[in-house]
Amino acid sequence: MDFKLEAVIVPVTDVDRAKAFYSEQTGFNVDVDHESGEQFRVVQLTPPGSACSIMVGRGISDAQPGSTRGLHLVVSDIIAARDELVARDVPVTPVRHMTPQGWVDGPDPQRSDFNSFADFADPDGNVWVLQEKGHGS
């Protein structure tokens, strides 16, 4: 039996601001924008190449806006992905990697899978992690 994760709710305060951030700045595709009265609205957005979407909206969650931490966007070239987001005015941390001595600036020198990271947050403070896998594959 397959259990496919298809959507994750990201709690936000302003649906239009979140929709603009995710579609215009991060480049996510807008799949759905559905409203039913004043109490319910759902906007589903999908990162390019992803099988899993996010949903922002009104009346879809009681989670605190900005409380989501550590959603990972896996990319094959973390430098290029970071540069693209920065060019779209997304404030992304510098790339870093883990060593036995702790965090070090820059990508992993061997560009090994799952060891180069950068973070950004949406306007509500929901924190995302870029993680590199498959560089040079």
GUTOR-479995 format. One record per residue: residue number from 0; z, x, y of N, C-alpha, C, O in turn. Coordinates in pm, 1 decimal, padded with zeros to 6 digits, always signed. Layout:
<atoms>
 palum      n_w      n_u      n_v     ca_w     ca_u     ca_v      c_w      c_u      c_v      o_w      o_u      o_v
   NUM        Z        X        Y        Z        X        Y        Z        X        Y        Z        X        Y
...
</atoms>
This chain:
<atoms>
 palum      n_w      n_u      n_v     ca_w     ca_u     ca_v      c_w      c_u      c_v      o_w      o_u      o_v
     0 +00000.0 +00083.9 -00117.4 +00000.0 +00000.0 +00000.0 +00000.0 +00088.3 +00123.6 +00086.2 +00175.3 +00135.9
     1 -00092.9 +00069.2 +00214.7 -00096.6 +00140.5 +00341.7 -00006.6 +00069.7 +00441.8 -00002.0 -00053.2 +00445.9
     2 +00063.6 +00146.0 +00521.0 +00141.8 +00094.3 +00633.2 +00089.8 +00165.4 +00757.0 +00130.3 +00278.1 +00785.4
     3 +00002.5 +00102.2 +00829.3 -00063.6 +00165.1 +00943.3 +00005.4 +00126.5 +01072.9 +00016.1 +00008.4 +01105.7
     4 +00051.6 +00225.8 +01145.6 +00108.6 +00201.6 +01277.6 -00006.9 +00175.9 +01373.4 -00092.8 +00261.9 +01392.6
     5 -00008.5 +00057.8 +01433.1 -00121.3 +00021.4 +01517.4 -00087.0 +00003.6 +01663.5 -00175.1 +00015.2 +01748.7
     6 +00039.9 -00024.5 +01695.8 +00075.4 -00044.8 +01836.3 +00223.1 -00012.9 +01857.6 +00307.7 -00041.6 +01772.9
     7 +00251.4 +00046.6 +01972.1 +00387.4 +00080.4 +02012.7 +00409.1 +00022.0 +02151.2 +00326.3 +00040.8 +02240.3
     8 +00519.7 -00048.4 +02169.9 +00550.6 -00105.8 +02301.1 +00615.5 +00001.0 +02388.3 +00709.7 +00068.3 +02346.6
     9 +00564.1 +00015.1 +02508.9 +00619.3 +00106.7 +02608.0 +00671.8 +00020.7 +02722.8 +00592.8 -00041.8 +02793.6
    10 +00804.7 +00016.4 +02742.6 +00860.9 -00072.1 +02845.6 +00839.3 -00017.8 +02986.9 +00866.4 +00098.7 +03015.9
    11 +00789.3 -00106.4 +03074.0 +00758.6 -00068.0 +03212.5 +00808.5 -00175.7 +03308.7 +00833.4 -00289.2 +03268.1
    12 +00822.7 -00139.8 +03435.4 +00866.3 -00236.8 +03536.0 +00749.5 -00309.0 +03600.8 +00761.0 -00427.0 +03634.2
    13 +00637.6 -00240.9 +03619.2 +00522.6 -00297.3 +03689.3 +00399.6 -00283.1 +03599.5 +00348.3 -00172.9 +03580.5
    14 +00353.4 -00393.7 +03545.3 +00243.0 -00391.0 +03448.8 +00114.8 -00336.5 +03511.3 +00045.9 -00255.6 +03449.2
    15 +00082.1 -00379.2 +03632.4 -00040.8 -00331.0 +03695.8 -00035.1 -00180.7 +03722.8 -00133.8 -00110.0 +03702.3
    16 +00079.6 -00132.0 +03768.4 +00094.3 +00012.2 +03793.8 +00080.9 +00089.9 +03663.2 +00015.1 +00193.9 +03659.4
    17 +00143.1 +00039.9 +03555.6 +00133.8 +00106.7 +03425.9 -00009.7 +00103.8 +03373.5 -00059.5 +00203.9 +03322.0
    18 -00075.5 -00010.8 +03386.7 -00214.8 -00021.9 +03341.7 -00302.2 +00079.3 +03415.3 -00384.8 +00146.6 +03353.6
    19 -00284.3 +00090.3 +03546.0 -00362.8 +00186.0 +03624.2 -00333.3 +00329.0 +03581.0 -00425.4 +00409.3 +03565.8
    20 -00205.4 +00361.8 +03561.1 -00169.3 +00497.2 +03519.6 -00233.9 +00530.7 +03385.4 -00299.6 +00633.9 +03371.4
    21 -00215.2 +00444.6 +03288.6 -00266.0 +00475.5 +03155.1 -00417.9 +00469.4 +03145.5 -00477.4 +00547.9 +03071.7
    22 -00481.3 +00379.5 +03217.1 -00627.8 +00370.8 +03207.0 -00697.3 +00469.6 +03300.1 -00790.8 +00538.0 +03258.5
    23 -00653.1 +00478.0 +03424.8 -00722.8 +00561.6 +03522.1 -00679.7 +00706.7 +03517.6 -00762.9 +00796.1 +03532.8
    24 -00550.4 +00732.1 +03496.9 -00503.8 +00870.2 +03500.8 -00504.4 +00936.8 +03363.3 -00549.9 +01050.6 +03351.2
    25 -00455.8 +00869.8 +03260.7 -00453.5 +00935.7 +03129.4 -00581.6 +00911.3 +03050.5 -00605.8 +00978.6 +02950.3
    26 -00663.6 +00816.2 +03093.9 -00791.1 +00791.8 +03027.6 -00784.1 +00702.8 +02905.1 -00878.5 +00699.7 +02826.2
    27 -00673.2 +00629.4 +02886.9 -00663.1 +00537.1 +02774.8 -00761.7 +00421.5 +02797.3 -00787.7 +00383.1 +02911.3
    28 -00815.8 +00367.0 +02689.3 -00906.2 +00252.8 +02696.0 -00825.2 +00124.1 +02702.6 -00727.8 +00108.0 +02629.1
    29 -00864.9 +00032.6 +02790.2 -00800.2 -00098.0 +02798.1 -00866.0 -00187.5 +02693.9 -00984.5 -00219.3 +02704.4
    30 -00788.8 -00228.0 +02593.2 -00840.5 -00312.6 +02485.9 -00815.8 -00460.2 +02513.9 -00901.5 -00544.1 +02486.2
    31 -00699.5 -00492.0 +02568.5 -00659.6 -00630.4 +02592.2 -00579.5 -00636.1 +02721.4 -00498.1 -00548.0 +02749.2
    32 -00603.1 -00739.6 +02799.4 -00516.7 -00773.7 +02912.4 -00507.4 -00925.5 +02911.2 -00594.3 -00995.6 +02963.0
    33 -00399.7 -00974.2 +02850.7 -00383.7 -01118.4 +02830.9 -00255.9 -01167.1 +02896.9 -00148.9 -01108.4 +02880.8
    34 -00269.6 -01275.8 +02971.5 -00155.0 -01334.2 +03040.0 -00146.3 -01481.9 +03002.3 -00247.8 -01550.8 +02992.3
    35 -00024.1 -01529.0 +02981.7 -00000.4 -01669.5 +02952.1 +00117.7 -01714.2 +03037.6 +00233.4 -01697.1 +02999.4
    36 +00087.8 -01770.4 +03151.3 +00192.7 -01809.8 +03243.9 +00253.6 -01689.7 +03313.6 +00200.1 -01579.1 +03306.5
    37 +00365.4 -01711.4 +03380.7 +00429.3 -01604.0 +03456.8 +00524.3 -01519.9 +03373.3 +00565.7 -01412.2 +03416.2
    38 +00559.4 -01567.8 +03254.1 +00659.4 -01498.6 +03172.6 +00601.0 -01404.8 +03068.5 +00674.6 -01326.9 +03008.0
    39 +00469.5 -01410.4 +03046.1 +00411.7 -01328.6 +02939.2 +00280.2 -01265.7 +02983.1 +00190.0 -01332.6 +03033.5
    40 +00272.7 -01135.6 +02962.4 +00147.9 -01061.2 +02980.6 +00153.8 -00940.3 +02889.3 +00256.8 -00873.4 +02880.5
    41 +00044.6 -00912.4 +02822.1 +00036.1 -00793.7 +02738.6 -00093.1 -00720.2 +02770.6 -00200.9 -00779.4 +02775.3
    42 -00079.9 -00590.7 +02792.2 -00194.7 -00502.3 +02811.8 -00188.0 -00399.9 +02699.8 -00090.7 -00325.6 +02686.7
    43 -00293.5 -00397.6 +02619.4 -00300.2 -00300.5 +02510.1 -00398.4 -00191.2 +02548.5 -00511.2 -00219.0 +02589.2
    44 -00354.5 -00066.7 +02535.3 -00435.1 +00049.2 +02572.3 -00434.8 +00148.2 +02456.8 -00334.3 +00163.4 +02387.3
    45 -00547.3 +00215.2 +02436.6 -00558.5 +00310.0 +02325.6 -00603.4 +00446.2 +02376.8 -00703.9 +00456.6 +02447.1
    46 -00528.4 +00551.4 +02341.4 -00573.0 +00686.5 +02377.2 -00707.1 +00717.4 +02310.4 -00731.5 +00671.8 +02198.7
    47 -00794.1 +00793.6 +02376.3 -00923.3 +00828.0 +02316.8 -00904.9 +00891.2 +02178.6 -00828.7 +00986.7 +02163.0
    48 -00974.5 +00837.7 +02079.3 -00969.7 +00892.6 +01944.4 -00851.4 +00847.9 +01860.3 -00840.3 +00888.2 +01744.5
    49 -00763.5 +00766.6 +01914.9 -00643.1 +00726.9 +01842.3 -00664.0 +00597.4 +01764.7 -00739.9 +00510.1 +01806.6
    50 -00595.5 +00586.2 +01650.6 -00593.4 +00461.5 +01574.5 -00475.0 +00375.1 +01616.4 -00465.4 +00259.1 +01576.2
    51 -00384.7 +00431.0 +01697.1 -00265.7 +00358.6 +01741.5 -00274.6 +00335.0 +01892.1 -00313.3 +00423.5 +01968.4
    52 -00238.1 +00214.2 +01932.5 -00240.5 +00176.0 +02073.3 -00098.5 +00165.3 +02127.4 -00000.7 +00169.2 +02052.8
    53 -00090.4 +00151.7 +02259.0 +00036.1 +00116.1 +02321.8 +00018.6 -00020.4 +02385.0 -00093.0 -00063.5 +02414.1
    54 +00131.8 -00088.2 +02406.0 +00129.5 -00215.2 +02476.9 +00233.0 -00208.7 +02587.7 +00347.3 -00168.7 +02565.7
    55 +00191.5 -00248.6 +02707.0 +00282.3 -00265.9 +02819.7 +00271.0 -00411.6 +02860.2 +00168.2 -00475.1 +02836.8
    56 +00374.8 -00464.2 +02920.2 +00362.7 -00603.1 +02959.3 +00490.8 -00664.6 +03009.4 +00587.6 -00596.5 +03043.2
    57 +00487.5 -00793.7 +03012.7 +00597.9 -00876.1 +03058.9 +00628.5 -00973.9 +02945.8 +00538.0 -01038.2 +02892.6
    58 +00755.4 -00984.9 +02909.6 +00794.3 -01076.5 +02804.1 +00763.7 -01027.1 +02664.6 +00760.2 -01106.4 +02570.5
    59 +00741.3 -00896.1 +02649.0 +00709.8 -00842.3 +02516.2 +00820.1 -00753.0 +02460.6 +00816.2 -00716.1 +02343.2
    60 +00918.0 -00717.9 +02543.0 +01025.2 -00630.7 +02497.5 +01146.1 -00646.0 +02588.7 +01133.5 -00676.4 +02707.4
    61 +01263.0 -00624.3 +02530.7 +01383.9 -00622.0 +02612.5 +01434.2 -00479.2 +02632.0 +01544.6 -00458.4 +02682.4
    62 +01352.6 -00380.2 +02591.9 +01389.7 -00239.3 +02611.4 +01387.1 -00205.5 +02760.1 +01311.0 -00263.8 +02837.3
    63 +01470.6 -00111.6 +02798.0 +01481.0 -00067.1 +02936.7 +01355.4 +00010.6 +02976.9 +01317.5 +00104.1 +02906.4
    64 +01289.4 -00024.7 +03088.2 +01174.7 +00053.9 +03134.9 +01213.1 +00201.6 +03149.1 +01319.3 +00235.2 +03201.5
    65 +01125.3 +00287.2 +03101.7 +01149.6 +00430.7 +03108.5 +01230.3 +00485.0 +02993.0 +01262.0 +00604.0 +02992.2
    66 +01265.1 +00402.5 +02894.7 +01352.0 +00447.4 +02785.8 +01278.1 +00511.5 +02668.9 +01341.9 +00566.7 +02579.1
    67 +01146.3 +00505.5 +02668.0 +01070.2 +00564.3 +02558.0 +01062.9 +00715.3 +02577.1 +01032.5 +00764.1 +02686.0
    68 +01090.8 +00787.4 +02471.0 +01089.4 +00934.0 +02475.1 +01016.0 +00989.1 +02353.8 +01037.2 +00943.7 +02241.3
    69 +00930.7 +01086.2 +02377.1 +00875.3 +01164.6 +02267.4 +00757.6 +01106.1 +02193.0 +00731.6 +01146.3 +02079.6
    70 +00685.1 +01012.0 +02252.4 +00560.5 +00971.5 +02187.8 +00466.1 +01091.3 +02193.7 +00446.6 +01151.2 +02299.4
    71 +00408.0 +01125.1 +02079.3 +00324.0 +01244.1 +02071.4 +00175.9 +01209.1 +02076.9 +00128.8 +01119.3 +02007.1
    72 +00104.8 +01280.7 +02160.3 -00040.8 +01278.0 +02163.3 -00087.1 +01411.9 +02105.9 -00067.4 +01516.6 +02167.7
    73 -00147.7 +01408.3 +01989.4 -00190.5 +01530.7 +01922.4 -00333.0 +01562.1 +01966.6 -00422.1 +01477.4 +01959.3
    74 -00352.7 +01685.5 +02012.6 -00481.0 +01729.9 +02066.9 -00523.2 +01859.5 +01999.3 -00438.9 +01934.9 +01950.7
    75 -00652.4 +01885.2 +01996.1 -00700.4 +02007.8 +01932.3 -00699.4 +02127.5 +02026.4 -00702.3 +02241.8 +01980.7
    76 -00695.5 +02103.0 +02156.9 -00690.2 +02212.3 +02254.6 -00593.6 +02171.5 +02365.6 -00629.5 +02096.9 +02456.7
    77 -00472.1 +02220.9 +02356.4 -00368.3 +02178.2 +02450.4 -00396.5 +02224.6 +02593.0 -00359.9 +02156.4 +02688.7
    78 -00460.6 +02338.8 +02607.7 -00493.7 +02387.9 +02742.4 -00595.2 +02293.5 +02807.4 -00577.3 +02252.2 +02921.9
    79 -00700.8 +02259.8 +02734.7 -00803.5 +02169.8 +02788.6 -00745.8 +02030.5 +02814.0 -00776.7 +01968.6 +02915.9
    80 -00662.9 +01981.1 +02722.9 -00602.7 +01848.4 +02740.5 -00512.6 +01847.3 +02863.5 -00517.9 +01754.0 +02943.8
    81 -00430.7 +01949.6 +02878.4 -00343.3 +01957.5 +02995.7 -00425.6 +01964.6 +03123.6 -00396.8 +01894.3 +03220.4
    82 -00528.5 +02050.1 +03123.9 -00614.2 +02063.3 +03242.3 -00678.7 +01929.6 +03279.5 -00688.3 +01896.4 +03397.6
    83 -00722.6 +01853.5 +03180.1 -00784.7 +01723.5 +03206.2 -00684.9 +01627.8 +03270.0 -00718.1 +01557.8 +03365.6
    84 -00563.3 +01624.6 +03217.6 -00461.7 +01536.2 +03274.6 -00423.0 +01579.5 +03416.1 -00407.4 +01495.1 +03504.4
    85 -00407.5 +01707.9 +03438.0 -00373.9 +01758.3 +03571.5 -00485.3 +01721.9 +03670.1 -00457.2 +01684.7 +03784.1
    86 -00610.6 +01732.2 +03627.2 -00724.0 +01695.7 +03713.4 -00721.4 +01546.8 +03748.7 -00778.0 +01505.6 +03849.9
    87 -00655.8 +01467.0 +03665.2 -00642.9 +01323.1 +03690.1 -00511.0 +01291.0 +03761.3 -00469.7 +01175.2 +03767.4
    88 -00446.0 +01393.4 +03814.4 -00320.0 +01379.7 +03889.3 -00201.4 +01334.8 +03804.9 -00110.1 +01269.4 +03855.4
    89 -00202.4 +01369.4 +03677.4 -00085.9 +01346.1 +03592.2 -00000.1 +01471.9 +03598.2 -00048.5 +01580.6 +03566.5
    90 +00125.7 +01459.4 +03637.9 +00211.9 +01578.5 +03643.6 +00256.4 +01619.7 +03502.5 +00343.5 +01557.0 +03442.2
    91 +00195.0 +01725.4 +03452.6 +00221.2 +01774.4 +03317.1 +00294.9 +01907.4 +03326.0 +00260.4 +01993.0 +03407.5
    92 +00396.4 +01924.4 +03241.8 +00468.3 +02051.3 +03239.2 +00375.4 +02162.8 +03191.7 +00272.4 +02135.6 +03130.0
    93 +00410.8 +02287.1 +03220.0 +00334.1 +02397.1 +03161.4 +00344.1 +02393.4 +03008.8 +00440.3 +02341.0 +02952.6
    94 +00243.5 +02449.6 +02943.8 +00243.8 +02458.9 +02797.4 +00351.0 +02559.1 +02754.6 +00372.8 +02661.1 +02820.0
    95 +00417.2 +02527.5 +02643.7 +00519.1 +02616.0 +02588.3 +00510.2 +02610.4 +02435.8 +00450.5 +02519.4 +02378.2
    96 +00571.4 +02710.2 +02372.5 +00577.4 +02710.6 +02226.3 +00713.6 +02761.3 +02181.1 +00786.5 +02824.9 +02257.2
    97 +00746.1 +02732.0 +02056.2 +00876.1 +02768.0 +02001.0 +00864.7 +02898.5 +01922.1 +00770.2 +02920.2 +01846.2
    98 +00965.4 +02984.9 +01943.3 +00977.0 +03108.1 +01866.3 +01116.9 +03110.4 +01804.9 +01199.9 +03026.1 +01838.8
    99 +01144.2 +03204.7 +01716.0 +01280.9 +03214.2 +01662.5 +01385.8 +03237.3 +01771.8 +01503.7 +03208.4 +01751.6
   100 +01343.2 +03289.3 +01887.4 +01434.7 +03313.2 +01998.6 +01442.4 +03194.5 +02095.0 +01520.2 +03197.7 +02190.3
   101 +01363.5 +03090.9 +02071.5 +01363.2 +02974.2 +02158.7 +01227.3 +02951.1 +02221.7 +01126.6 +03006.7 +02178.0
   102 +01225.8 +02867.5 +02325.9 +01101.2 +02831.3 +02392.6 +01044.9 +02947.8 +02473.1 +01118.9 +03022.9 +02536.6
   103 +00910.9 +02961.6 +02469.3 +00838.8 +03065.0 +02542.7 +00721.5 +02997.6 +02614.0 +00657.3 +02908.4 +02558.5
   104 +00694.2 +03040.7 +02736.4 +00582.1 +02986.1 +02812.0 +00449.7 +03019.6 +02744.6 +00434.8 +03124.6 +02682.1
   105 +00354.4 +02928.7 +02758.6 +00220.3 +02948.5 +02705.7 +00203.8 +02889.7 +02567.1 +00301.6 +02855.4 +02500.8
   106 +00077.7 +02878.3 +02523.5 +00053.3 +02826.7 +02389.3 +00094.5 +02929.0 +02283.8 +00104.8 +03048.4 +02312.0
   107 +00117.6 +02881.2 +02163.7 +00147.0 +02970.6 +02051.5 +00033.8 +03072.9 +02041.0 -00083.1 +03034.3 +02037.9
   108 +00066.1 +03202.9 +02035.6 -00039.5 +03304.2 +02032.3 -00138.5 +03287.9 +01916.4 -00256.2 +03320.7 +01931.1
   109 -00092.7 +03238.4 +01802.9 -00181.7 +03214.9 +01688.6 -00244.4 +03075.0 +01693.1 -00328.0 +03040.4 +01609.6
   110 -00202.5 +02995.7 +01792.0 -00246.7 +02856.3 +01805.5 -00223.3 +02781.5 +01674.9 -00305.1 +02699.8 +01632.6
   111 -00109.0 +02811.3 +01611.5 -00074.4 +02743.2 +01486.4 -00046.0 +02596.0 +01512.9 -00001.1 +02558.3 +01621.2
   112 -00072.8 +02514.1 +01413.1 -00055.9 +02370.0 +01425.1 +00087.7 +02332.8 +01458.9 +00183.2 +02391.5 +01407.9
   113 +00100.0 +02235.1 +01545.1 +00227.1 +02172.2 +01581.0 +00327.4 +02267.0 +01648.2 +00448.2 +02246.7 +01636.5
   114 +00278.6 +02370.3 +01718.3 +00372.8 +02461.8 +01781.9 +00344.2 +02488.3 +01929.1 +00406.0 +02577.0 +01987.9
   115 +00252.7 +02414.4 +01990.0 +00229.3 +02425.6 +02134.0 +00246.6 +02286.9 +02194.3 +00194.0 +02188.5 +02142.3
   116 +00321.9 +02279.8 +02305.9 +00363.4 +02152.2 +02361.6 +00352.4 +02150.6 +02514.0 +00357.8 +02255.0 +02579.0
   117 +00337.1 +02031.9 +02569.0 +00350.4 +02006.4 +02712.3 +00394.0 +01860.4 +02724.6 +00364.7 +01779.5 +02636.6
   118 +00462.7 +01826.8 +02831.8 +00515.1 +01691.6 +02850.1 +00465.4 +01631.0 +02980.4 +00432.6 +01701.8 +03075.6
   119 +00460.5 +01498.2 +02982.2 +00439.6 +01425.0 +03106.9 +00512.3 +01291.5 +03095.5 +00548.6 +01247.8 +02986.3
   120 +00532.3 +01228.7 +03208.9 +00599.2 +01098.9 +03212.1 +00513.5 +00999.7 +03289.6 +00440.3 +01036.8 +03381.3
   121 +00524.1 +00873.0 +03251.0 +00457.2 +00768.0 +03327.5 +00541.6 +00734.9 +03450.4 +00650.2 +00790.6 +03466.1
   122 +00495.0 +00646.3 +03537.4 +00570.3 +00617.0 +03660.0 +00711.1 +00561.9 +03637.2 +00795.0 +00569.7 +03726.9
   123 +00738.4 +00506.1 +03518.7 +00872.8 +00455.7 +03488.1 +00962.2 +00560.8 +03424.4 +01082.4 +00538.6 +03409.7
   124 +00905.7 +00675.2 +03386.2 +00985.0 +00779.4 +03322.4 +00975.8 +00782.1 +03171.6 +01050.1 +00856.6 +03107.7
   125 +00886.0 +00702.3 +03111.4 +00861.0 +00713.8 +02967.7 +00795.9 +00849.4 +02943.2 +00695.8 +00882.6 +03006.6
   126 +00852.3 +00927.6 +02851.8 +00809.4 +01066.4 +02833.6 +00717.7 +01081.6 +02712.2 +00748.1 +01036.0 +02602.0
   127 +00606.5 +01146.4 +02736.4 +00506.0 +01175.9 +02634.2 +00503.4 +01325.2 +02605.8 +00536.1 +01406.0 +02692.8
   128 +00464.8 +01361.9 +02484.8 +00452.4 +01501.5 +02444.7 +00309.9 +01526.3 +02397.7 +00260.1 +01456.7 +02309.3
   129 +00244.7 +01625.3 +02456.6 +00118.6 +01675.2 +02401.9 +00154.8 +01778.9 +02297.0 +00242.4 +01862.2 +02320.2
   130 +00089.1 +01775.2 +02182.8 +00114.2 +01871.9 +02075.5 -00020.9 +01913.1 +02017.4 -00107.2 +01829.0 +01992.2
   131 -00037.6 +02041.9 +01997.0 -00166.0 +02093.3 +01949.4 -00171.6 +02101.6 +01797.3 -00077.5 +02146.8 +01732.2
   132 -00283.8 +02056.9 +01742.7 -00312.3 +02069.2 +01599.6 -00462.3 +02088.3 +01582.1 -00540.9 +02017.2 +01644.9
   133 -00503.0 +02181.4 +01499.3 -00643.2 +02198.3 +01467.7 -00721.9 +02279.0 +01567.8 -00844.1 +02265.7 +01574.6
   134 -00655.1 +02363.0 +01646.4 -00728.8 +02445.0 +01742.8 -00819.1 +02541.4 +01667.4 -00774.1 +02611.4 +01576.8
   135 -00945.6 +02544.9 +01704.5 -01039.6 +02635.2 +01642.2 -01093.2 +02584.1 +01509.7 -01169.0 +02654.5 +01443.0
   136 -01056.1 +02465.4 +01470.7 -01106.1 +02412.2 +01341.5 -01244.7 +02355.9 +01356.8 -01302.7 +02307.2 +01259.8
</atoms>
